[in-house]
């Protein structure tokens, strides 16, 4: 768990450049379109769309762009037909990897991801080879500088929070089941507790500790996979020391 949060925090810092922001925009636009296609364009009736809209607002995606992406999903505007694909694989040290993609060409995407994995000391796995190690959860993170554990417990336990964990004395991770994710977010917002991130994730049941060269290779692989145009999310069960991840950023 700590591996995911530490990597996500560092990744958000890296995404501040214009080039990274442009890539983030294109990925979130695809996600908006698919969420609207699968569940409709009404946020109040489509929980997945609510989450994606919140992510779009967090990166300052223009509202007009957001609206058009949703309309392409509902069929009100013509657009590309994206398919959701989940790829599984292994990284250095036997780390388990899940890659969520939205693609209009599955043959191209699978071939390119296979190449990225092989080139970076990993390999593609068969369907089901590692997905059993991950469980879907809601995750909110809070800065320990601005929030205490007591505040989080008093505010969020009744909303359905499962666990509150302090990572590296700097980040509180709050996890919950998917069906109460919106309730937990709403409870935090109503209490004036500002979260750094709120997302649906796949949480690994076990982690693999990596150090030195293996850790460097894993970081390089994560960056390559996340940079692929069709990739939406990459989950892996590595745990790497924060200072090494920051040094590689």
Secondary structure as GFF3:
##gff-version 3
##sequence-region A 1 249
A	DSSP	alpha_helix	2	14	.	.	.	ID=ss1
A	DSSP	alpha_helix	18	39	.	.	.	ID=ss2
A	DSSP	three_ten_helix	43	45	.	.	.	ID=ss3
A	DSSP	alpha_helix	47	58	.	.	.	ID=ss4
A	DSSP	alpha_helix	63	74	.	.	.	ID=ss5
A	DSSP	beta_strand	83	90	.	.	.	ID=ss6
A	DSSP	three_ten_helix	92	94	.	.	.	ID=ss7
A	DSSP	beta_strand	96	103	.	.	.	ID=ss8
A	DSSP	alpha_helix	106	119	.	.	.	ID=ss9
A	DSSP	beta_strand	123	124	.	.	.	ID=ss10
A	DSSP	three_ten_helix	131	133	.	.	.	ID=ss11
A	DSSP	beta_strand	134	143	.	.	.	ID=ss12
A	DSSP	alpha_helix	149	156	.	.	.	ID=ss13
A	DSSP	three_ten_helix	157	159	.	.	.	ID=ss14
A	DSSP	beta_strand	161	167	.	.	.	ID=ss15
A	DSSP	beta_strand	171	176	.	.	.	ID=ss16
A	DSSP	three_ten_helix	178	180	.	.	.	ID=ss17
A	DSSP	alpha_helix	181	190	.	.	.	ID=ss18
A	DSSP	beta_strand	197	204	.	.	.	ID=ss19
A	DSSP	beta_strand	208	209	.	.	.	ID=ss20
A	DSSP	alpha_helix	212	227	.	.	.	ID=ss21
A	DSSP	beta_strand	231	236	.	.	.	ID=ss22
A	DSSP	beta_strand	238	239	.	.	.	ID=ss23
A	DSSP	alpha_helix	242	248	.	.	.	ID=ss24
###
